[in-house]
Amino acid sequence: MTESSAVARTAESVAAVIKAYDVRGLVGEQIDEAFVADVGRSFADLMRAEGATAVVVGHDMRDSSPTLSAAFAAGVIERGLDVISIGLASTDQLYFASGRLDHPGAMFTASHNPAAYNGIKLCRAGAKPVGQDTGLATISAALVDGCGNYDGAPGSITEQDLLGAYADYMHELVNLAGTRPLVVAVDAGNGMGGHTVPAVLGRVAALTLRPLYFELDGTFPNHEANPLDPKNLVDLQQLVRDTGADIGLAFDGDADRCFVVDERGEPVSPSAVTGLVAQRELAKNPGAAIIHNLITSRAVPELITELGGTPVRTRVGHSFIKQRMADTGAVFGGEHSAHYYFRDFWGADSGMLAALHVLAALGETEAPASELLAEYERYHASGEINSTVADAAARTQDVLDAYASETVGVDRLDGVTVSLGDGSWFNLRASNTEPLLRLNAEAATSERIDELVERILAIVRA
C-alpha cells in the first residue's frame, strides 16, 4: 500500500469505488494519484502473470485525467510492463488500441458522471473485459492488503497517436463513400465526441456537420454528458429543427454511446437503432446470432427472427453481453442504454460505429430518418424509471402479487420480467450499487404504458 495516499483503504471503501465493471469515484475523496498508482501496480501484476508485456493507456478531457493516468502509468512501469500512452481518447478509441496492438488497456474516464468524478475502464488484450470475477476482485484485495514487492527491471513509457488509424478502421467497417448528402447535427456534450467526430465524420465529403459543444471541457458547462436523460437532448433537438438537419447524434462523455434524433427533433429509441444495425449485420452474415439484453424492445428479437437470425437474450451489463458474444460468435449486440457491440470491433462497444451504420442506412435511401427508423419502432416503452426504496425485494414481491391474476409468465434472468396477458411486459431490477429499483415497461399503446407505470410506481413508492 502506498503511504502517501489520502484515500482511506478499507474493504468497504475500496468496494465503493471498484464496482462490477470498472473503477469510479470522487477525485480526492475516493480516488487519488496514490490510489490509481496501486491499481496500476496490481493490474500490471495480473497482466504480467498472463503474459502481457505492455499496457495501453488513454484518458478523457476531465481536469484530473492527465494526472491520474500518469500516476497509473507510473505504477505499471514500476512492475515491469511498458506503457503505450495514446493521450486524449474516447473509450472506443482505447478499445481499438487494445485490439489493434493486442495489449491490455486502461481508459481514464467517468463516462457521463459529473466533473468531480473519475475512474478507469480496464480491459485485457483484444479489448476483452475485466470485471469483478475476472480481475477487479484481485485488484481490490491488493489495494487493501498491499501490492507486495517487485524486484524486476522497470518498463518504459512511449507515446503513440492512433486517432487517424481509429478513423481509418471505422471507415473500413462502414463505407460511406456512396452516401447522399446529409446534414448531421452532433452534440458532443463537451466530451470526447468533440475529439473523435471531426476525425471520423469530418472526412466524409457528403456530410455537413452542425457541431454543438465540441469544446473539450470536463466541467460540462452546458449540460450533463448523459444523453440517456431526455433533458440533455433538448439542445440537440432544437439544433436539428433550427438547421433543418437530416439527423442528430448525441454522444456521452467518453463517446462510447450514441443517441439518435430524427429530422423532426424526435428521439429514436436505442432499440430501434439495435434493430436497424442488426438488419445490416444480418445482411452480411445470414443466420448469425445477435445479442440483445432483456429490456430492449421485443421488436428486436422479433425482427432478428424474421430476418433469419438467432436472437440471444442476456442480462443487462457489458460484461454479460461481451461474454455471450464470445460464447455464441454473435456479430452484433445492442442495449437499451445505447451501448452497441460489434464482433468486428473485438466484441467491444462503439457509439461511433453505430452512428456510421445509421448514417449509411439513411444515406442509401431518400426517405427521412423518421420514416427509415419507424419500421423498427413497433411498441411503446416507458424508458427506465428509478425509485429509491429501502427493501427492493419486498417491493418487487408486492408488485408481483398485485399482477398475479394478469401474469402469463415470469422470468428471473435479471430482476423479474413479467409478461402480461395483453402482450405488455415490465421488468423490475434492483441496482447493484444504490438503493434503487429500476422499472422498464413496454406495451402496444402509450395509454397502456401510462397505466402500467402509474400502477406499478404507486406500489413501489407506497
NURO-478136 format. One record per residue (C-alpha): x, z, y; residue number from 1. Coordinates in steps of 0.2 Angstrom, whole numbers, always signed. Each point is the difference from the previous one (the first is absolute). Example, Ala and Ser with C-alpha at 12.3 -4.5 7.8 and 13.67 -1.06 7.14 Angstrom:
% residues 2
REC     X     Z     Y  nr
REC   +62   +39   -22   1
REC    +6    -3   +17   2
***
This chain:
% residues 462
REC     X     Z     Y  nr
REC    +0    +0    +0   1
REC    +6    -4   +17   2
REC    +4   +15   +11   3
REC    -4    -8   +17   4
REC   -18    -4    -4   5
REC   -13    +8   +11   6
REC   -14    -5   -12   7
REC    -5   +14   -12   8
REC    +3    -4   -19   9
REC   -13    +7   -11  10
REC    -9    -8   -15  11
REC   -16    +0   +11  12
REC    +8    -7   +16  13
REC    +9   -14   -10  14
REC   -17    -4    -9  15
REC    -8    -2   +17  16
REC   +12   -14    +5  17
REC    +4    -8   -17  18
REC   -17    -7    -4  19
REC    -6   -10   -15  20
REC    +7   -17    +6  21
REC   +12    +4   +14  22
REC    +8   +12   +12  23
REC    -9    +4   +16  24
REC    -1   +14   +13  25
REC    +2    +6   +18  26
REC   +18    -3    +7  27
REC    +9   +16    +4  28
REC   -13   +11    -9  29
REC    -1    -7   -17  30
REC   +14   -13    -1  31
REC   +17    -1   +10  32
REC   +17    -9    -2  33
REC    +6   +13   -13  34
REC   -16    -1   -10  35
REC    +1   -19    -2  36
REC   +19    +0    -3  37
REC    -4   +11   -15  38
REC   -14   -12    -5  39
REC   +13   -14    +1  40
REC   +12   +10   -11  41
REC   -13    +4   -13  42
REC    -6   -18    +0  43
REC   +18    -7    -2  44
REC    +3   +12   -14  45
REC   -16    -6    -9  46
REC    +4   -19    +3  47
REC   +18    +2    -4  48
REC    -5    +7   -17  49
REC   -11   -16    -3  50
REC   +15   -11    +4  51
REC    -3    -4   +19  52
REC   +15    -4   +11  53
REC    -9    -1   +17  54
REC   -15    +5   +10  55
REC    -9   -11   +13  56
REC    -6    +9   +15  57
REC   -12    -5   +13  58
REC   -10    +8   +14  59
REC   -15    -2   +12  60
REC    -1    +2   +19  61
REC    -3   +18    +1  62
REC   +12   +10   +11  63
REC    +6   +11   -14  64
REC    +3   -14   -13  65
REC   +17    -6    +5  66
REC    +7   +18    -1  67
REC    -9    +5   -16  68
REC    +5   -16    -9  69
REC   +18    +2    +5  70
REC    +0   +18    -7  71
REC    -8    -6   -16  72
REC   +13   -14    -1  73
REC   +14   +13    +2  74
REC    -7   +10   -14  75
REC    +0   -16   -11  76
REC   +18    -5    +3  77
REC    +5   +18    -3  78
REC    -6    -2   -18  79
REC   +10   -15    -3  80
REC   -13   -14    +3  81
REC    +2   -14   +13  82
REC   -13    -2   +14  83
REC    -7   -17    +6  84
REC    -8    +3   +16  85
REC   -13   -13    +6  86
REC    -5    +9   +16  87
REC   -17    -2    +7  88
REC   -12    -6   -13  89
REC   -18    +0    -6  90
REC    -3    +8   -17  91
REC    -2   -16    -9  92
REC   +16    -7    +8  93
REC    +8   +15    -9  94
REC    -8    -4   -16  95
REC    +6   -18    +2  96
REC   +18    +7    +2  97
REC    -2   +11   -15  98
REC    -6   -15   -10  99
REC   +12   -13    +6 100
REC   +15   +11    -1 101
REC    -5    +9   -15 102
REC    +4   +17    +7 103
REC   -11   +16    +2 104
REC    -7    +2   +18 105
REC    -5   +13   +13 106
REC   -12    -4   +14 107
REC    -1   +12   +14 108
REC   -18    +0    +7 109
REC   -15   +10    +1 110
REC   -11   -15    -1 111
REC   -16    +3   +11 112
REC    +3   +18    +3 113
REC    +2    +6   +18 114
REC   +17    +0    +9 115
REC    +5   +18    -5 116
REC    +1    -5   -18 117
REC   +13    -9   -10 118
REC    +4    -3   -18 119
REC    +8   -10   -14 120
REC    -7   -13   -12 121
REC   +12    -1   -15 122
REC    +1   -13   -13 123
REC   +11    -5   -15 124
REC    +9   -17    -1 125
REC   -12   -14    +0 126
REC   -12   +10   +11 127
REC    -6   +10   -14 128
REC    -9   +16    +6 129
REC    +6   +18    +0 130
REC   -14   +12    -2 131
REC    -1   +19    -5 132
REC    +2    -4   -19 133
REC   +14   -13    +3 134
REC   +12    +9   +11 135
REC    -8   +10   +15 136
REC    -2   +15   -11 137
REC   +18    +0    -4 138
REC    +4    -2   +19 139
REC   -11   +14    +4 140
REC    +9   +12   -12 141
REC   +17    -5    +7 142
REC    -6    +4   +18 143
REC    -5   +17    -5 144
REC   +14    +5   -13 145
REC   +14   -10    +8 146
REC    +7   -17    -3 147
REC   +16    +6    -9 148
REC   +17    -7    +3 149
REC    +7   -18    -2 150
REC   +19    -3    -2 151
REC    +0   -19    +0 152
REC    +6   -12   +13 153
REC   -13    -3   +14 154
REC    -9   -16    +3 155
REC    +0   -11   +16 156
REC   -13    -6   +12 157
REC    -2   -19    +4 158
REC   -13    -8   +11 159
REC   -10   -15    -5 160
REC   -14   -10   +10 161
REC   -13    -6   -12 162
REC   -14    -4   +11 163
REC    +3   -19    +0 164
REC    +1    +0   -19 165
REC   -16   +11    -1 166
REC    -9   -13   +10 167
REC    +7   -15   -10 168
REC    -7    +9   -16 169
REC   -17    +3    +7 170
REC    -1   -19    +4 171
REC    +6    -4   -18 172
REC   -14    +9    -7 173
REC   -14    -6   +12 174
REC    +3   -17    +8 175
REC    -9    -3   +17 176
REC    +8   -17    +3 177
REC   -16    -9    -1 178
REC   -12   +12    +9 179
REC   -11    -5   +14 180
REC    +3    +7   +17 181
REC    -5   +18    +1 182
REC    -1   +13   +14 183
REC    +5   +17    -7 184
REC    -2   +16    +9 185
REC   +11   +14    -7 186
REC    +0   +18    +4 187
REC   +17    +8    -5 188
REC    -5   +17    +6 189
REC   +17    +3    +7 190
REC    +6    +0   -18 191
REC   +11   -10   -11 192
REC   -11   -15    +1 193
REC    +7    -3   +17 194
REC   +17    -3    -9 195
REC    -6   -10   -15 196
REC   -15   -11    +7 197
REC   +11   -10   +12 198
REC   +13    -3   -14 199
REC   -13    -6   -13 200
REC   -15    -7    +9 201
REC    +9    -5   +16 202
REC    +9   -14    -9 203
REC   -16    -9    -5 204
REC    -3   -14   +13 205
REC   -19    +0    -4 206
REC    -3   +18    +4 207
REC    -2    +6   +18 208
REC    +3   +18    +0 209
REC   -10   +12   +12 210
REC   +11   +16    -1 211
REC    -6   +17    +4 212
REC   +11   +16    +0 213
REC   +15    -9    -7 214
REC   +12   +12    +9 215
REC    +8   +12   -12 216
REC    -5   +17    +5 217
REC    -1   +15   -12 218
REC   -10   +10   +12 219
REC   -15   -12    -3 220
REC    -5    -1   +19 221
REC   -16   -11    -3 222
REC    -8    +6   -16 223
REC    +4    +7   -17 224
REC    +9   -13   -11 225
REC   -14    +3   -13 226
REC   -12   -15    -1 227
REC   -10    +8   -14 228
REC    -8   +10   +14 229
REC   -13   -11    +9 230
REC    +5    +7   +17 231
REC   +17    -8    -1 232
REC    -7   -17    -3 233
REC   -10    +0   +16 234
REC   +14    -8   +11 235
REC    +4   -14   -13 236
REC   -19    -4    -1 237
REC    -1    -2   +19 238
REC   +16   -10    +0 239
REC    -7   -12   -13 240
REC   -16    -2   +10 241
REC    +9    -2   +17 242
REC   +12   -13    -6 243
REC   -11   -10   -12 244
REC   +12    +4   -14 245
REC    -4    -7   -18 246
REC    +5   +16    -8 247
REC    +7   +17    +4 248
REC   +13   +10   -10 249
REC    +4   +19    +2 250
REC   +15    +8    -8 251
REC    +3   +18    -2 252
REC   +16   +10    +6 253
REC   +12    -6   -14 254
REC    -9   -17    -2 255
REC    -3    +2   -19 256
REC   -19    -2    +3 257
REC   -10   -14    +9 258
REC   -18    +1    +6 259
REC   -10   -16    +4 260
REC   -12    -3   +14 261
REC   -10   -16    +0 262
REC    -3   -12   +15 263
REC   -15   +10    +6 264
REC   +10   +16    +1 265
REC    -8    +7   -16 266
REC   +11   +10   -12 267
REC    +2    -8   -18 268
REC    +1   +12   -14 269
REC   +16    +2   -10 270
REC   -11    -4   -15 271
REC    -4   -17    +6 272
REC   +18    -3    +4 273
REC    +4    +6   -18 274
REC   -13   -13    -7 275
REC    +7   -14   +11 276
REC   +18    +3    -6 277
REC    -5    +3   -18 278
REC    -8   -18    +0 279
REC   +16    -8    +7 280
REC   +11    +9   -12 281
REC   -12    -4   -15 282
REC    +1   -18    +5 283
REC   +19    +0    -3 284
REC    -1   +12   -15 285
REC   -16    -4   -10 286
REC    -7   +14   -10 287
REC   +13   +13    +8 288
REC    -4   +18    +2 289
REC    -4    +7   +17 290
REC    +0   +18    +5 291
REC   -13    +9   +10 292
REC    -2   +18    +3 293
REC   -17    +9    -4 294
REC    -6    +0   +18 295
REC    +2   -18    +4 296
REC   -16    -9    +1 297
REC    -8    -5   -17 298
REC    +0   -18    +7 299
REC   +19    +0    -4 300
REC    -1    +2   -19 301
REC   -16   -11    +0 302
REC   +10   -14    +9 303
REC   +15    +2   -11 304
REC   -10    -2   -16 305
REC   -10   -15    +7 306
REC   +17    -8    +4 307
REC    +6    +3   -18 308
REC   +12   +14    +4 309
REC    +1   +17    -7 310
REC    -5   +15   +12 311
REC   +10   +16    -3 312
REC    -7   +15    +8 313
REC   +12   +14    +5 314
REC    +0   +17    +9 315
REC    +4    +0   +19 316
REC   +18    +1    +5 317
REC   +15   -12    +0 318
REC    +9    +8   -14 319
REC   -15    -3   -12 320
REC    -2   -18    +5 321
REC   +18    -4    -1 322
REC    +1    +7   -17 323
REC   -15    -9    -6 324
REC    +7   -16    +7 325
REC   +16    +3   -10 326
REC   -10    +4   -16 327
REC   -12   -15    +1 328
REC   +10   -13    +9 329
REC   -13    -2   +13 330
REC    +4   -13   +14 331
REC    -9   +10   +14 332
REC    -8   +16    +4 333
REC   -11    +6   +15 334
REC    -6   +17    +7 335
REC   -14    +5   +11 336
REC   +13    +7   +12 337
REC    +8   -18    +3 338
REC   +15    +2   -11 339
REC    +3   -16    -9 340
REC   +12    -2   -15 341
REC    +8   -16    -6 342
REC    +9    -3   -16 343
REC   +11   -13    +9 344
REC    +5   +14   +12 345
REC    +7   +11   -14 346
REC   -17    +8    -2 347
REC    +1    +8   +17 348
REC   -12    +0   +14 349
REC    +1   -11   +16 350
REC   -12    -2   +14 351
REC    +9   -15    +6 352
REC    -2    -9   -16 353
REC   -19    +3    +0 354
REC    -1    -6   +18 355
REC    +9   -16    -5 356
REC   -13    -3   -14 357
REC   -15    +3   +12 358
REC    +8   -12   +13 359
REC    +4   -13   -14 360
REC   -18    +0    -6 361
REC    -7    -1   +18 362
REC   +12   -14    +4 363
REC    -6   -10   -15 364
REC   -18    -1    +6 365
REC    -9    -4   +16 366
REC   -12   +15    -3 367
REC    +2   +15   +12 368
REC    +7   +16    -8 369
REC   -17    +8    -1 370
REC    -7   -14   -11 371
REC   +16    +0   -10 372
REC    +0   +18    -4 373
REC   -19    +3    -1 374
REC    +0    -6   -18 375
REC   +10   +15    -5 376
REC   -11   +12    +8 377
REC   -15    +3   -12 378
REC    -4   +18    +3 379
REC    -1   +13   +14 380
REC   +13   +14    +0 381
REC    +1   +17    +8 382
REC   +19    +0    +3 383
REC    +9   +16    -4 384
REC    -8   +16    +7 385
REC    +9   +17    +0 386
REC    -8   +17    -1 387
REC   +10   +16    +2 388
REC    -6   +12   -15 389
REC    +6   +16    -7 390
REC    -5    -4   -18 391
REC    +1   -19    -4 392
REC    -5    +2   -18 393
REC   -15   +10    +4 394
REC    -6   -12   +13 395
REC    +2   -15   -12 396
REC   -10    +9   -13 397
REC   -14    +3   +12 398
REC    +0   -18    +4 399
REC    +0    -5   -18 400
REC   -15   +12    -3 401
REC   -10    -7   +14 402
REC    +2   -18    -7 403
REC    -2    +4   -18 404
REC   -16    -9    -2 405
REC    +6   -16    +8 406
REC   +17    -1    -8 407
REC    +3   -13   -13 408
REC   +19    +3    -2 409
REC   +14   +12    +5 410
REC   +18    -3    -2 411
REC   +15   +12    +5 412
REC   +14   -12    +2 413
REC    +3    +7   +17 414
REC   -12   +13    +6 415
REC   -17    -5    -5 416
REC    -8   -17    +1 417
REC   -19    +0    -2 418
REC    -9   -16    -4 419
REC   -19    +0    +5 420
REC   -15    -9    -7 421
REC    -2   -12   +15 422
REC   +18    -6    -2 423
REC    +7   +11   +14 424
REC   +15   +12    -3 425
REC   +10   +13    +8 426
REC   +17    +9    -3 427
REC    +5   +17    +5 428
REC   +18    +5    -1 429
REC    +9   +15    +6 430
REC   +16    -2   +10 431
REC   +16    +5    -9 432
REC    +7    +8   +16 433
REC   -14    +5   +12 434
REC   -17   +10    -2 435
REC    -9   -17    +1 436
REC   -13    -8   -11 437
REC    +0   -19    +2 438
REC   -16   -10    -2 439
REC    -1   -19    -3 440
REC   -17    -9    -3 441
REC    -6   -17    -3 442
REC   -18    -8    -1 443
REC    -9   -16    +2 444
REC    -6    +4   +18 445
REC    +6    +9   +15 446
REC   -16   +11    +0 447
REC    +4    +6   -18 448
REC   +17    +4    +5 449
REC    -6   +10   +15 450
REC   -12    +9   -12 451
REC   +13    +4   -12 452
REC   +13    +7   +12 453
REC   -13   +10    +9 454
REC    -6    +9   -16 455
REC   +17    +2    -7 456
REC    +8    +7   +16 457
REC   -14   +12    +2 458
REC    +4    +8   -17 459
REC   +19    -1    +2 460
REC    +0    +8   +17 461
REC   -14   +12    -3 462
***
